[in-house]
Amino acid sequence: MKKEIHPNNYRPVVFKDMSNEEIFISRSTVNAKETIEIDGITYPLVKLEITSASHPFYTGKQKLVDTAGRVDKFMSRYGERNKKK
């Protein structure tokens, strides 16, 4: 393996799924603006929209999470196209 091509700043980071509030700790080099305290230890916090804990492929459940009204906006624009006159 080549030397000095991998980052040196790996550290524990908390990833939080915003759709179901599940968290997990993994090592990463990602920059985080927020922090969270778990069991008395402060970790950098990265918020995610979807993870394996909430993705329909992994959970087996079809669940629509619309956080910004995108589905309503799409339906108002394109929902009327397929209706017969």
Backbone as a printed PyTorch tensor [residue, N CA C, xyz], in Angstrom:
tensor([[[  0.8270,  -1.1650,   0.0000],
         [  0.0000,   0.0000,   0.0000],
         [  0.8870,   1.2490,   0.0000]],

        [[  0.4660,   2.2680,  -0.7490],
         [  1.2420,   3.5020,  -0.8030],
         [  1.1470,   4.2550,   0.5150]],

        [[  2.2490,   4.8650,   0.8920],
         [  2.2870,   5.6380,   2.1260],
         [  1.8400,   7.0630,   1.8660]],

        [[  1.2590,   7.6760,   2.9060],
         [  0.8710,   9.0790,   2.9290],
         [ -0.1970,   9.4540,   1.8970]],

        [[ -1.0680,   8.5140,   1.5190],
         [ -2.1770,   8.8720,   0.6300],
         [ -3.5140,   8.8550,   1.3640]],

        [[ -3.5370,   8.3090,   2.5790],
         [ -4.7650,   8.2380,   3.3570],
         [ -4.7920,   9.3460,   4.4040]],

        [[ -5.9690,   9.8890,   4.6880],
         [ -6.0520,  10.9600,   5.6970],
         [ -5.6780,  10.4560,   7.0880]],

        [[ -5.1440,  11.3600,   7.8800],
         [ -4.7210,  11.0100,   9.2390],
         [ -5.7410,  11.4000,  10.2950]],

        [[ -6.7920,  12.1070,   9.9250],
         [ -7.7160,  12.6470,  10.9270],
         [ -8.9880,  11.8190,  11.0960]],

        [[ -8.8910,  10.4980,  11.0360],
         [-10.0490,   9.6600,  11.3440],
         [-10.3910,   9.8110,  12.8170]],

        [[-11.6830,   9.9530,  13.0980],
         [-12.1350,  10.0920,  14.4810],
         [-13.5630,   9.5760,  14.5700]],

        [[-14.0450,   9.2480,  15.7530],
         [-15.4480,   8.8280,  15.8960],
         [-16.3840,  10.0000,  15.6010]],

        [[-17.4210,   9.7270,  14.8050],
         [-18.4140,  10.7270,  14.4250],
         [-19.7890,  10.1080,  14.6030]],

        [[-20.7530,  10.9000,  15.0890],
         [-22.1280,  10.4310,  15.2350],
         [-22.9110,  10.8250,  13.9850]],

        [[-23.5720,   9.8340,  13.3780],
         [-24.4630,  10.0680,  12.2460],
         [-25.8900,   9.8940,  12.7400]],

        [[-26.7610,  10.8700,  12.4580],
         [-28.1300,  10.8460,  12.9500],
         [-29.1010,  10.8540,  11.7740]],

        [[-29.9820,   9.8580,  11.7420],
         [-31.0360,   9.7790,  10.7350],
         [-32.1710,  10.6910,  11.1830]],

        [[-32.4590,  11.7390,  10.4280],
         [-33.4440,  12.7280,  10.8340],
         [-34.8830,  12.2400,  10.6730]],

        [[-35.1080,  11.1790,   9.9140],
         [-36.4790,  10.7090,   9.7270],
         [-36.9660,   9.8410,  10.8760]],

        [[-36.0530,   9.1610,  11.5850],
         [-36.4890,   8.3320,  12.7100],
         [-35.6300,   8.5180,  13.9650]],

        [[-34.7620,   9.5360,  13.9510],
         [-33.9530,   9.9130,  15.1180],
         [-32.9570,   8.8310,  15.5550]],

        [[-32.6780,   7.8510,  14.7260],
         [-31.6970,   6.8180,  15.0820],
         [-30.2890,   7.3640,  14.8820]],

        [[-29.3830,   7.0080,  15.7860],
         [-28.0050,   7.4650,  15.6910],
         [-27.0660,   6.2640,  15.6820]],

        [[-25.9070,   6.4490,  15.0530],
         [-24.8540,   5.4510,  15.1280],
         [-23.5100,   6.1550,  15.0560]],

        [[-22.5110,   5.5240,  15.6530],
         [-21.1710,   6.0960,  15.7190],
         [-20.2670,   5.2990,  14.7970]],

        [[-19.5360,   6.0240,  13.9730],
         [-18.5870,   5.4040,  13.0540],
         [-17.3720,   6.3190,  12.9530]],

        [[-16.2910,   5.7960,  12.4340],
         [-15.1090,   6.6180,  12.2400],
         [-15.1770,   7.2760,  10.8770]],

        [[-14.8200,   8.5650,  10.8230],
         [-14.9120,   9.3140,   9.5820],
         [-13.9850,  10.5210,   9.6250]],

        [[-13.7660,  11.1120,   8.4600],
         [-13.0030,  12.3530,   8.3520],
         [-13.9000,  13.5230,   7.9780]],

        [[-15.2070,  13.3160,   7.9250],
         [-16.1440,  14.3510,   7.5020],
         [-16.1110,  15.5390,   8.4600]],

        [[-16.2360,  16.7500,   7.8940],
         [-16.3010,  17.9600,   8.7150],
         [-17.7210,  18.1350,   9.2230]],

        [[-17.8620,  18.4150,  10.4990],
         [-19.1810,  18.5810,  11.1020],
         [-19.2360,  19.9180,  11.8290]],

        [[-20.3740,  20.6020,  11.6890],
         [-20.5410,  21.9010,  12.3370],
         [-21.1630,  21.7780,  13.7190]],

        [[-21.8770,  20.6820,  13.9560],
         [-22.5620,  20.5010,  15.2330],
         [-21.8970,  19.3920,  16.0310]],

        [[-22.2000,  19.3640,  17.3350],
         [-21.7070,  18.3020,  18.2040],
         [-22.8730,  17.7390,  19.0000]],

        [[-22.6550,  16.5460,  19.5450],
         [-23.6510,  15.8940,  20.3880],
         [-22.9020,  15.1560,  21.4910]],

        [[-23.5110,  15.1000,  22.6690],
         [-22.9030,  14.3910,  23.7910],
         [-23.6300,  13.0750,  24.0170]],

        [[-22.8730,  11.9890,  24.0090],
         [-23.4110,  10.6490,  24.2450],
         [-22.5530,   9.9960,  25.3190]],

        [[-23.1840,   9.5830,  26.3940],
         [-22.4960,   8.9290,  27.5170],
         [-21.3230,   9.7600,  28.0360]],

        [[-21.4960,  11.0680,  28.0770],
         [-20.4710,  11.9390,  28.6160],
         [-19.3440,  12.2840,  27.6660]],

        [[-19.4030,  11.8160,  26.4350],
         [-18.3700,  12.0970,  25.4410],
         [-18.9830,  12.9560,  24.3390]],

        [[-18.2940,  14.0120,  23.9470],
         [-18.7740,  14.8990,  22.8870],
         [-18.2100,  14.4430,  21.5490]],

        [[-19.1240,  14.2450,  20.5820],
         [-18.7620,  13.7990,  19.2420],
         [-19.2260,  14.8350,  18.2130]],

        [[-18.5560,  14.9060,  17.0590],
         [-19.0970,  15.6920,  15.9500],
         [-20.3860,  15.0240,  15.4580]],

        [[-21.3720,  15.8210,  15.0280],
         [-22.6690,  15.3090,  14.5980],
         [-22.8960,  15.6040,  13.1250]],

        [[-23.2740,  14.5640,  12.3690],
         [-23.6360,  14.7070,  10.9600],
         [-25.0790,  14.2440,  10.8170]],

        [[-25.9440,  15.1240,  10.3120],
         [-27.3580,  14.7920,  10.1420],
         [-27.5950,  14.2890,   8.7260]],

        [[-28.3320,  13.1680,   8.6240],
         [-28.6200,  12.5490,   7.3370],
         [-30.1220,  12.4720,   7.1180]],

        [[-30.5560,  12.5930,   5.8800],
         [-31.9770,  12.4780,   5.5570],
         [-32.4460,  11.0260,   5.6020]],

        [[-31.5950,  10.0970,   5.1510],
         [-31.9990,   8.6990,   5.0780],
         [-30.7800,   7.8110,   5.3130]],

        [[-30.9870,   6.7230,   6.0460],
         [-29.9390,   5.7330,   6.2870],
         [-30.5480,   4.3510,   6.0960]],

        [[-29.7840,   3.3310,   6.3770],
         [-30.3140,   1.9710,   6.2570],
         [-31.4170,   1.7080,   7.2720]],

        [[-31.4940,   2.5170,   8.3270],
         [-32.5380,   2.3570,   9.3370],
         [-33.8900,   2.8680,   8.8580]],

        [[-33.9060,   3.7100,   7.8140],
         [-35.1710,   4.2570,   7.3340],
         [-35.4140,   4.0270,   5.8470]],

        [[-34.4480,   3.4890,   5.1230],
         [-34.6100,   3.2680,   3.6790],
         [-35.5340,   2.0780,   3.4320]],

        [[-36.5100,   2.2050,   2.5290],
         [-37.4660,   1.1150,   2.2790],
         [-36.8110,  -0.1960,   1.8420]],

        [[-35.6980,  -0.1510,   1.1500],
         [-35.0370,  -1.3790,   0.7280],
         [-34.5880,  -2.2110,   1.9270]],

        [[-34.0790,  -1.5690,   2.9540],
         [-33.5770,  -2.2740,   4.1270],
         [-34.6600,  -2.5770,   5.1510]],

        [[-35.6610,  -1.7280,   5.2470],
         [-36.6960,  -1.9220,   6.2580],
         [-37.8420,  -2.7910,   5.7650]],

        [[-38.0460,  -2.8660,   4.4500],
         [-39.1570,  -3.6350,   3.8980],
         [-40.4760,  -2.9000,   3.9790]],

        [[-40.4610,  -1.6570,   4.3940],
         [-41.6740,  -0.8490,   4.5170],
         [-41.6250,   0.2810,   3.4990]],

        [[-42.7510,   0.5470,   2.8770],
         [-42.8390,   1.6830,   1.9740],
         [-43.2810,   2.8810,   2.7870]],

        [[-42.4190,   3.8450,   2.9610],
         [-42.7030,   5.0040,   3.7930],
         [-42.2660,   6.2470,   3.0430]],

        [[-43.1770,   7.1840,   2.8880],
         [-42.8700,   8.4220,   2.1970],
         [-42.5900,   9.5120,   3.2200]],

        [[-41.3670,  10.0080,   3.2120],
         [-40.9830,  11.0770,   4.1140],
         [-40.8080,  12.3310,   3.2720]],

        [[-41.6720,  13.3000,   3.4720],
         [-41.6210,  14.5370,   2.7060],
         [-41.3080,  15.6720,   3.6720]],

        [[-40.0550,  16.0870,   3.6910],
         [-39.6440,  17.0850,   4.6570],
         [-39.7810,  18.5070,   4.1490]],

        [[-39.8890,  18.6830,   2.8400],
         [-39.9110,  20.0490,   2.3230],
         [-41.0950,  20.3130,   1.3980]],

        [[-42.1330,  19.4680,   1.4180],
         [-43.2900,  19.6760,   0.5610],
         [-43.0210,  19.3890,  -0.8980]],

        [[-41.9900,  18.6000,  -1.1780],
         [-41.6150,  18.3390,  -2.5690],
         [-42.6530,  17.5110,  -3.3080]],

        [[-43.2950,  16.5780,  -2.6180],
         [-44.3050,  15.7430,  -3.2700],
         [-45.5110,  16.5970,  -3.6560]],

        [[-45.9520,  17.4620,  -2.7750],
         [-47.0810,  18.3420,  -3.0800],
         [-46.7530,  19.2740,  -4.2380]],

        [[-45.5500,  19.7870,  -4.2640],
         [-45.1310,  20.6730,  -5.3400],
         [-45.1230,  19.9220,  -6.6790]],

        [[-44.6200,  18.6940,  -6.6680],
         [-44.5950,  17.8870,  -7.8810],
         [-46.0180,  17.5910,  -8.3610]],

        [[-46.8880,  17.2030,  -7.4300],
         [-48.2590,  16.8640,  -7.8060],
         [-49.0050,  18.0810,  -8.3400]],

        [[-48.7420,  19.2630,  -7.7990],
         [-49.4230,  20.4530,  -8.3050],
         [-48.9540,  20.8070,  -9.7090]],

        [[-47.7120,  20.4930, -10.0330],
         [-47.2050,  20.7780, -11.3720],
         [-47.5890,  19.7070, -12.3860]],

        [[-47.3780,  18.4460, -12.0240],
         [-47.4750,  17.3730, -13.0070],
         [-48.5800,  16.3610, -12.7390]],

        [[-49.2870,  16.4850, -11.6500],
         [-50.2970,  15.5030, -11.2830],
         [-51.4970,  15.4690, -12.2090]],

        [[-51.8050,  16.5650, -12.8690],
         [-52.9820,  16.6580, -13.7260],
         [-52.7200,  16.1750, -15.1510]],

        [[-51.5080,  15.8710, -15.5160],
         [-51.1580,  15.5280, -16.8980],
         [-51.8200,  14.2540, -17.4040]],

        [[-51.9040,  13.2330, -16.5970],
         [-52.3830,  11.9330, -17.0610],
         [-53.8870,  11.7570, -16.9570]],

        [[-54.6030,  12.7180, -16.4430],
         [-56.0530,  12.6140, -16.3410],
         [-56.6800,  12.8230, -17.7150]],

        [[-57.6490,  11.9810, -18.0360],
         [-58.3140,  12.0960, -19.3240],
         [-59.3570,  13.2130, -19.2870]],

        [[-59.4690,  13.9150, -20.3840],
         [-60.3980,  15.0400, -20.4770],
         [-61.7610,  14.6010, -20.9090]]])
